[in-house]
């Protein structure tokens, strides 16, 4: 009888331990990225960068001898309740060792993932998210922003637009932006910078996501005849429809799409018809000719895998996975969150372009290792024309006057 009881105890112990043993065979990471809805296009770009990094680690004996396992969650349109559900599912239920989100919201993600300790990497680019971080830096110590905030990116856009090797026919600018924290931050900063430098903001339009009929706005633009049009809507379809409708009767205007030029779906949809449009990618790896051998090897591998040039967010989300994995190796334990976060904060990461370090707000500001890259579409592809900081023409490339400007 005693032997039977002992056997039952052993069987029960094995039963309860089995899930833990199975979970220990891999290191899970969370990837809450839009798979449906208006942001799904950029979500796919982010995910491909994350997967490329994970595949490289897994193919090189894994992390601490274990394979990394990806758990995805569709963050849709970043609704606060969806973001909270993602955090609770990934960190609370799946017990992931880190979270790699790409664009994840405007601060709702900081609150959601700040409840946990696993490192959380996001490409929010929003001052609103940083303001929440500043409310309690000790609580939100695990939150890492992968790009400069909206105001910082807008200042870089302004520098690039006012340093093009092109003589503007007038100093009239039209600014169109999305009705969210990101779009408003960009708009406010650009209005301030252009006004201070003697330009006149002749029209400013804030539009909701899903705006795809531009007839009234374009009729006003054709009457105003601005030298420059800047659009800041971080979603592919709105930029695609604006470009298509603008080109039917273009004005003699430089057209900047800001961040909206770099989601892959934009160039894919228009091909050579997009030639001449310009925009920017924060925390980017310039291409198609990289600045060094390591960067070129990365771009060449990306093109072999996916068949096109590097889109928005792909390289920096890849780099975030590698930065986290490097910290885990140095610490020796993926679940020693205090030590992993401390290592990331103090040491940063050396990527293809050099050292990248987060600042006191855990924001990856523009720096040599992760510059803002300004692009122009040329021959149906993104071509780097400036990097910043400091703002400088990108070697062996040049801005080309759009063919619609007469």
N, C-alpha and C positions, 0 to 999 in steps of 0.2 A: 504493500500500500504506500509506504514511504517513497519507494522508487517511482511509483506512478505519479505521486504528487510532485516529486522532483522533476520528472519528465514533463509534466504539464506546465510547470513554472518555466522551464527552459523554452518550451514551445511558445508560451505567451510572451516571454521576453524577446524572442526572435521576431514574433509577429509585430510587436510594438516598435522594435528597433529597425525593422526593414525599411520603412520610408526614409528614416534618417540616413541609413546606409546608402540608399539609392540616391538621395539628394546630395550626399557628400561626394558622389562620383563625378559630379559636374559643379561648375561655379555659375550660378544663374545671374543674368543681368536683365534689367527691364528696358524695354524700348517702347515708350508711349508716343506714337507718331501717327498723324492722320493717315488713315488708309481709305477713307471715304470723305466726301464733301469737298468744299472749295480749296482746301489746303492739301489735298491728296497728292498733287503733282510734286510739290516741294517735299512732302513727306517721303515719297519714294526716293528722291535725291538724297535726303538725310540717311535713310535706311541703307542705301547702297554703300555709303561711306562707312557706316557702322559695321555692316556685314563684311566688308573688305578687310577691316582691321581684325574682326573676330576670326575670320577664316585664316588669316596669316598666323595669328597666335595659335589656333588649334592645329594648324599644319606644322607648327614648330614645337611640338611636344606639349602644347597647352600652357596654361597658367598654373604655376606651382604643381605641374604634373597632371593637371586636370583640364578637361575640355570646358570651354565656355559655352553655356546654353542660353539662347535668346528667348525671352518671353515678350511677345508683342501685345500692345493694347491700342485699339483705335481711339485716338484722342479727338477725332472728328474736327469740330470747330473751336476747340478749347473752352467749351462751356464750363463754368466753375464746377458744376456737379460732376461732369465727366472727368475733369482733371483730378478731382478728389477721389473718384471711383478708381481711377488708374493708380494713384498713389497707394490706396488701401489694398488694391489687388496685388500690385507688384511688390511693394515693401511689406505690407501686412500679411498677405497670404503666401506669396511665392518666396518671400524672404530673399529678395535679390541682393547681390553684393554691390551693385551700382545701377544707376539709371541714366540712360543716354537718350535724350528727348528731341534734339534739334529744336525747332521752334515749339514752344510749349505754352505760351500765353503771355499775359501782361502783368503777372504778379500772383495770380491765383495759384500758379504752380509752385511759387516760393512757399506759400502758406501750406499747400498740400504736402510737399515733400520735406518741408522743414519740420514736420512732426516726427520724422525718422532721422536716422544717422547715415544711411548709405549715401555715398557721393552722388549728387544729381547734377548732370551737365545739360544746360539749355542754351539755345540760340535765340533768346527772347529779344535781345537788342533794345530793351525797353527801360527807360528811366523809372517808370512806375514800378517795375520789378525790383530795381535797385533801391528805391525808396522803402519798399517793404523790408528788404534785407537790412537796411539801416535802422529799422525799428528795434531789432534785436539781433545783432551780429552773432552773438553766442548761440542763440537758438537756431539761426539759419546758416551756421558755419559750414554746412555740407552742400550749399548751393553754389554752383559755378556757372557764370555766364561766359559763353564762348565768343562773344563779339562785343564791340563797343556799343554804347547805348545810342538811341536815336539821335540825340543832339550831337554826339561825337561823329556819327556817320554823316549827318547833314553838313557839318562843318567841312568834312573831307569832300563831300559832293560839291559844296560851294567852291572850295579851292580848285577842284578839277575843272568845273564848268567855267570859271573865270580865268583859267590859265590855258584853255584850248588854243592851239595855234590858228586862230580864226578871228576875224574882225566882225563883231556883231554889228548889224546895221542900225540898231537902236538899243535902248536899255529898258525894254519892256519885257516882263516875264510873267507867265501864267503858271500857277501852281495848283495842281489837282491832287487831292490826297484822300485816303480811306478814313472812314469815321471810326477810328479806334485809337488807342494810346500811341501806337507806332506812327500812324499817319499824321496825327496831330503834333507829335513831337518833332517830326521832320518838317512839317509845314511851319510851325512856330519859329524854328531855328532858321530856316531858309528865308522866311519873310524878314526876320531881323537882320540877317547878314546881307541880303540884297539891298534892303532899304538903307542900311548904314553905308553901303558902298556906292550909293547914288542911283541904283536901279529903281524902277517903279513897278510894283506888283500890281498889274492892271486887272488881274482877275484871280480870285482864289475860290476854289470849289471843293467842298468836302462831300464825298459821295459814299453811299453804303456799298458793301460787298454785293456782288451780283449786278452791278451797273454795267450793262453791255450795249446800251443804245446811247450813242454819243452825239446824235444829230444836233441838239440844241447847243451843247457846249462847243462843238466844232464850228457851228455857224457864228457864234460869238468870237471864237478865236480867229476865224477868217476875216471878221470885221476889224478886230483889234490889230492883227498882224504883229504879234510879238516876235522878238528875236529868239526867245527861249521859252520852251514849255517843259516843265518838270512835273512828272506824275509819280506819286508814291503810293502804290497799292500793292501790297505783298501777296498777290494772287495772280495766277497766270492768265485766266480767261479775260479779265477786265483789260489787261495790257494788250492782249492779242486783238480784241475787238477794237480798242482805241486805235492801234496801229493800222489795222485793216481799213477803218473808216477814215482816218487821217490821210492815208495815202491816196484816196480817191480824189481829193482836192487839197494837196498839201500847201501849207504856207511856207515862207522862207524862214523857217524856224529850226534851230537845233532842238531835238527832242530827247530828253533824258527820262528814262524810266526808273531811275534809282535802283533799289534792290530788285525791282520787278523784271529787270532784263535777264536775270541769271537763273530762274527756274527753267529747267531744260525744256519744259513743254512750250515755252514761248518761242525759242529759236526753232524747235522742231515743227511748230505749226506754220511758221512763216518762211523759213529757209532764207534764200537770198533777198526776199522782199523786206527782210528786217535790216538789211545793210544800211548803215548810217546811224541807227539808233544807239544811244549810249546808256550806261548804267554802272552800278558798282556792286562788288561782292566784299563784305567785311570778312576779316580773317580768312583770306583767300590764298590760294597758291596760283601765281600768275601763269598763264599759258596762252597759246598752246606750246610756246617755247619757254621752259621753266628757267628760273634764275641760276640754277646750279644742277650738278649731276644727280644729286639725290632727289631733287624735285622733278627732274625730267624722267627719272626711273619710275617715280610714283605716277606721273601723268601717263607715261607709256603703258604701265600696267592697267591703269584705269580704262584707257581707251581699248586695250585688248579685251578687258572684261565686259565693258558696256557699249563700246562702239561709238562713243561721242566724247566731246571735251567735258571738263569738270564743271558741274553745275553748282548752284548755290548750296552751301552747307556741307557738301560731301567731304571735302578734305578736312574741315575742322571737326566734324563729328568722328571721322576716322582718328584724328589726332587725339581727341578726348578719350577714346577707348584705349589708345596706346599710352596716354599719360596716366590713366587710372591703372592699367596693367603694370606699368613700370613702378608705380607707387606700391602696388601690392607685392611685387617681387622684392622691393627694398624692405618692406615691413615684414614679409613672410607669412601674412595671414589676411585673406580678402575680407574677413569679418571683424578685423580690428579697426573699426571705423574711425576711432579717434586718431590712431596712428596714421592710417592711410590719408585722412584729411589733413593732418598736420604735415605730412610729407608733401602733398600736393601744394599746400599753401606756401611752404617754405622753399621748395625746390623747383616748382614748375616742371617743365618738360622740354627737352631738346628735340624739335621736329625737323622736317626736311629743310626748313629755312633758318633754323637756329633756335635759340632759347625763347620760350613762351612762358610768361609769368602772370599770375593773377594779381590784381592790386588789392588794396585794403577792403574794397567792397566785393572781392571775389569776381571782379570783372576783367576779362581779357581785353584790355584796351589795345588800340592799334599800336603795333610795335614791329620791329624788323622781322621777328620770327612768325608773326601773323598779321601781315599788313592789310589795309584796305586796298583792294585792286579795282581800278576803274577800267571798264571795257567799252569797246565799240564793236558792233556786229560788222564783220567784214567777210565777204564771200560766204555768207551763211553760217559763220561761226563767231564765237566770242574771241576777241583779240585784246589782250591787255594793252592799254595805252598810258596808264599812270599807275604808280604804287605810292602809298602814303602810310606812315611818315618816313622821311620827309617827302612831301609831294615831289615826284620826279618823273619825267617821261620814261616809259619802260623801254629798255634797250631793244634796238632793231625793230621798232614798230612806230607807227605814227598815226595820228588822227587824220581821217579822210573826210573832206567836206561831203555831206550827204548829196546824192544825185538829185534829190527833189529841190535843193536850193539853187535858184537861178541867179 
